[in-house]
Amino acid sequence: MDKTLERVALVTGANKGIGLAVAEGLLRLRITVFLGARDLSRGTTATKALVAQGLDARTVQLDVTDQTSIEAAADLITRDAGKLDILVNNAGIVVSHASPSETSVDELRRSYETNVFGVVAVTNAVLPLLRRSSAARIVNLTSDLGSLTLAATTENFPPLLAYNSSKTALNAVTVAYANELRPEGILVNAVSPGSVATDQNGHTGLLTTEQGARLPIRMATLPAGGPTGTAVAAGEDLSHHPLVW
């Protein structure tokens, strides 16, 4: 265990896109970051590029749908760092763009395996490490599409049953953990990074990944007494506002 480490973070799905941008932003705050990547070779490539810039980036193979992989990742962080100060549950997928009536149960199940069950599995696995921190933070990457209020009141709201409902469920998961961990001072919040150009939307988003990473980084580094059990969303002008449930 490297006892010299001051702050340590784990970012899931960190070999590209918003996850990689969040990891780099945390690294530039002098936080050691474990880049969780399902594909170890891609994770290693991303990590090497950051290390070449003098940043303390480390790779960990992490498939959030595989309990064995999750436990191995938690063991590695335990050996190398002995604690965890920040968990950013970024890994997520869009399985189908079909209408609700044309979405298969398998597509729904696959979405939940990554976007919901994966978050719970990873959080539970590293919670003992987070409890060793004096200021632990958990950030769950959600979406405006998970808002029931917006879905019910917005014309032409994207009818992505699998993705939207999985993010709605993730918001509920966020509140549940926030309520449990509030007495311990562990802050748990959901962040919608805004319309970010990523592989999920064919790079049609309005914000760069670096811009999309700003709000998750801010919530991952909240001071003591900061909010918990909230959902916040980034606007196109890089402002942020509460995301209605």
C-alpha positions as CSV (number, residue, x, y, z in Angstrom):
1,M,0.0,0.0,0.0
2,D,1.2,3.5,-0.9
3,K,0.7,5.4,2.3
4,T,1.8,8.7,0.7
5,L,-1.4,9.0,-1.3
6,E,-3.6,11.9,-0.1
7,R,-6.7,11.5,-2.2
8,V,-7.7,8.5,-4.3
9,A,-10.5,8.2,-6.9
10,L,-12.0,5.4,-9.0
11,V,-13.8,6.3,-12.2
12,T,-15.7,3.6,-14.0
13,G,-15.8,3.5,-17.8
14,A,-12.8,5.8,-17.8
15,N,-10.9,4.8,-20.9
16,K,-12.8,7.2,-23.1
17,G,-15.5,9.9,-23.3
18,I,-16.8,11.7,-20.2
19,G,-15.1,9.1,-17.9
20,L,-11.7,9.8,-19.3
21,A,-12.3,13.6,-19.0
22,V,-13.4,13.3,-15.4
23,A,-10.4,11.2,-14.6
24,E,-8.0,13.7,-16.2
25,G,-9.7,16.6,-14.4
26,L,-9.3,14.9,-11.0
27,L,-5.7,14.0,-11.8
28,R,-5.0,17.6,-12.5
29,L,-6.2,18.3,-8.9
30,R,-3.4,16.1,-7.7
31,I,-5.8,13.2,-7.0
32,T,-4.6,9.7,-7.7
33,V,-7.1,8.1,-10.1
34,F,-7.8,4.5,-10.9
35,L,-9.2,4.3,-14.4
36,G,-11.7,1.5,-14.5
37,A,-12.0,-0.1,-17.9
38,R,-13.8,-3.2,-19.1
39,D,-11.1,-3.6,-21.8
40,L,-7.8,-3.7,-20.0
41,S,-5.7,-2.8,-23.1
42,R,-7.8,0.3,-23.8
43,G,-7.6,1.3,-20.2
44,T,-3.8,0.8,-20.2
45,T,-3.5,2.9,-23.3
46,A,-5.5,5.8,-21.8
47,T,-3.5,5.6,-18.6
48,K,-0.1,5.6,-20.3
49,A,-1.1,8.9,-22.1
50,L,-1.9,10.5,-18.7
51,V,1.2,9.2,-17.0
52,A,3.3,10.6,-19.8
53,Q,1.9,14.0,-18.7
54,G,3.2,13.4,-15.1
55,L,-0.2,12.5,-13.7
56,D,-0.7,9.7,-11.2
57,A,-3.1,7.6,-13.3
58,R,-3.5,3.8,-12.7
59,T,-5.4,1.2,-14.6
60,V,-7.8,-1.3,-13.1
61,Q,-9.7,-3.8,-15.2
62,L,-13.4,-3.3,-14.2
63,D,-16.5,-4.8,-15.9
64,V,-19.4,-3.4,-13.8
65,T,-21.5,-6.4,-14.9
66,D,-19.1,-9.0,-13.6
67,Q,-18.9,-9.5,-9.8
68,T,-15.5,-11.3,-10.0
69,S,-14.1,-8.3,-11.9
70,I,-15.6,-5.9,-9.4
71,E,-14.1,-7.7,-6.4
72,A,-10.7,-8.0,-8.1
73,A,-10.7,-4.2,-8.7
74,A,-11.6,-3.5,-5.1
75,D,-8.8,-5.8,-3.9
76,L,-6.3,-4.0,-6.2
77,I,-7.3,-0.6,-4.9
78,T,-7.1,-1.9,-1.3
79,R,-3.5,-3.2,-1.9
80,D,-2.3,-0.1,-3.8
81,A,-4.0,2.7,-1.9
82,G,-5.7,1.3,1.2
83,K,-8.7,3.7,0.9
84,L,-10.9,5.5,-1.6
85,D,-12.0,9.1,-1.4
86,I,-14.0,9.5,-4.6
87,L,-16.2,7.0,-6.6
88,V,-17.5,8.2,-9.9
89,N,-20.0,5.7,-11.4
90,N,-19.7,6.8,-15.0
91,A,-20.0,3.5,-16.9
92,G,-23.3,3.4,-18.8
93,I,-24.8,2.1,-22.1
94,V,-27.5,2.9,-24.5
95,V,-28.8,-0.4,-25.8
96,S,-31.8,0.5,-27.9
97,H,-33.4,3.5,-29.5
98,A,-36.6,1.6,-30.2
99,S,-40.0,2.8,-29.0
100,P,-41.2,1.4,-25.7
101,S,-43.5,-1.1,-27.4
102,E,-40.7,-2.3,-29.6
103,T,-38.1,-2.6,-26.8
104,S,-37.3,-6.2,-25.8
105,V,-37.1,-7.4,-22.2
106,D,-33.5,-8.4,-23.0
107,E,-32.6,-4.8,-24.0
108,L,-34.2,-3.6,-20.8
109,R,-32.3,-6.1,-18.8
110,R,-28.9,-5.3,-20.4
111,S,-29.5,-1.6,-19.7
112,Y,-30.2,-2.2,-16.1
113,E,-27.3,-4.6,-15.7
114,T,-24.8,-1.7,-16.5
115,N,-26.7,1.5,-15.6
116,V,-28.3,0.3,-12.3
117,F,-27.1,-3.0,-11.0
118,G,-23.5,-2.2,-11.9
119,V,-23.6,1.0,-9.9
120,V,-24.9,-0.9,-6.9
121,A,-22.4,-3.7,-7.2
122,V,-19.4,-1.4,-7.5
123,T,-20.6,0.9,-4.8
124,N,-21.1,-1.9,-2.3
125,A,-17.7,-3.5,-3.2
126,V,-15.7,-0.3,-2.5
127,L,-17.8,1.1,0.3
128,P,-15.4,-0.3,3.0
129,L,-12.6,1.7,1.2
130,L,-14.8,4.8,1.1
131,R,-15.5,4.5,4.8
132,R,-11.7,4.8,5.4
133,S,-11.8,8.3,3.9
134,S,-12.4,11.4,6.0
135,A,-14.4,13.0,3.1
136,A,-15.8,10.4,0.8
137,R,-17.8,11.4,-2.2
138,I,-19.9,9.3,-4.6
139,V,-21.1,10.7,-8.0
140,N,-23.5,8.8,-10.2
141,L,-23.7,9.9,-13.8
142,T,-27.4,10.3,-14.7
143,S,-29.2,12.0,-17.5
144,D,-32.0,14.6,-18.0
145,L,-33.8,11.6,-19.7
146,G,-34.2,10.0,-16.3
147,S,-36.4,12.8,-15.1
148,L,-40.1,11.7,-14.8
149,T,-41.2,15.4,-14.6
150,L,-39.5,16.3,-17.8
151,A,-40.7,13.1,-19.5
152,A,-44.3,14.0,-18.6
153,T,-44.2,17.7,-19.5
154,T,-41.7,17.9,-22.5
155,E,-43.0,17.7,-26.0
156,N,-41.2,15.1,-28.2
157,F,-39.3,13.7,-25.2
158,P,-37.1,10.9,-26.4
159,P,-39.0,7.6,-25.7
160,L,-36.0,5.5,-24.8
161,L,-37.7,3.0,-22.4
162,A,-34.5,1.1,-21.5
163,Y,-32.1,4.0,-21.1
164,N,-34.6,6.5,-19.6
165,S,-36.0,4.2,-17.0
166,S,-32.6,2.9,-16.0
167,K,-31.5,6.5,-15.2
168,T,-34.7,7.1,-13.3
169,A,-33.9,4.0,-11.2
170,L,-30.3,5.3,-10.8
171,N,-31.7,8.5,-9.3
172,A,-33.6,6.5,-6.8
173,V,-30.5,4.5,-6.0
174,T,-28.6,7.7,-5.4
175,V,-31.1,9.0,-2.9
176,A,-31.2,5.6,-1.1
177,Y,-27.4,5.6,-0.6
178,A,-27.4,9.3,0.3
179,N,-29.9,8.6,3.1
180,E,-28.0,5.7,4.4
181,L,-24.5,7.3,4.3
182,R,-25.5,10.8,5.4
183,P,-24.7,10.1,9.1
184,E,-21.2,9.1,8.1
185,G,-20.5,12.3,6.1
186,I,-20.3,10.4,2.8
187,L,-22.0,12.7,0.2
188,V,-23.8,10.9,-2.7
189,N,-25.2,12.9,-5.6
190,A,-26.3,12.3,-9.2
191,V,-25.0,14.5,-12.1
192,S,-26.4,14.9,-15.6
193,P,-23.4,16.2,-17.5
194,G,-25.5,17.8,-20.3
195,S,-25.5,17.2,-24.0
196,V,-22.0,15.9,-24.4
197,A,-20.6,14.6,-27.7
198,T,-19.8,11.0,-27.1
199,D,-20.0,7.6,-28.8
200,Q,-23.4,7.1,-27.3
201,N,-24.9,9.9,-29.4
202,G,-22.7,9.6,-32.4
203,H,-20.8,12.7,-31.2
204,T,-23.8,14.9,-31.8
205,G,-23.8,16.5,-28.4
206,L,-23.3,20.2,-27.9
207,L,-20.5,20.1,-25.2
208,T,-17.0,18.6,-25.3
209,T,-16.2,15.8,-22.9
210,E,-14.0,18.3,-21.0
211,Q,-17.0,20.6,-20.6
212,G,-19.2,17.7,-19.6
213,A,-16.7,16.6,-17.0
214,R,-16.8,19.9,-15.1
215,L,-19.9,19.3,-13.0
216,P,-19.1,15.7,-12.1
217,I,-15.6,16.9,-10.9
218,R,-17.2,19.7,-8.9
219,M,-19.6,17.2,-7.1
220,A,-16.8,14.7,-6.6
221,T,-14.7,17.3,-4.7
222,L,-17.5,18.9,-2.6
223,P,-16.3,20.4,0.7
224,A,-17.6,19.2,4.1
225,G,-21.3,20.1,4.6
226,G,-22.0,20.0,0.9
227,P,-25.3,18.7,-0.6
228,T,-26.2,15.0,-0.7
229,G,-29.1,13.2,-2.2
230,T,-29.4,15.7,-5.0
231,A,-29.4,15.6,-8.8
232,V,-27.9,18.4,-10.7
233,A,-27.7,19.0,-14.4
234,A,-25.4,21.1,-16.6
235,G,-26.7,23.5,-19.2
236,E,-25.4,24.3,-22.6
237,D,-23.9,27.5,-21.2
238,L,-22.0,25.4,-18.6
239,S,-24.2,26.7,-15.8
240,H,-25.9,24.1,-13.6
241,H,-29.3,23.7,-12.1
242,P,-31.3,21.1,-10.0
243,L,-32.6,18.2,-12.1
244,V,-36.2,17.6,-11.3
245,W,-37.0,14.1,-10.4
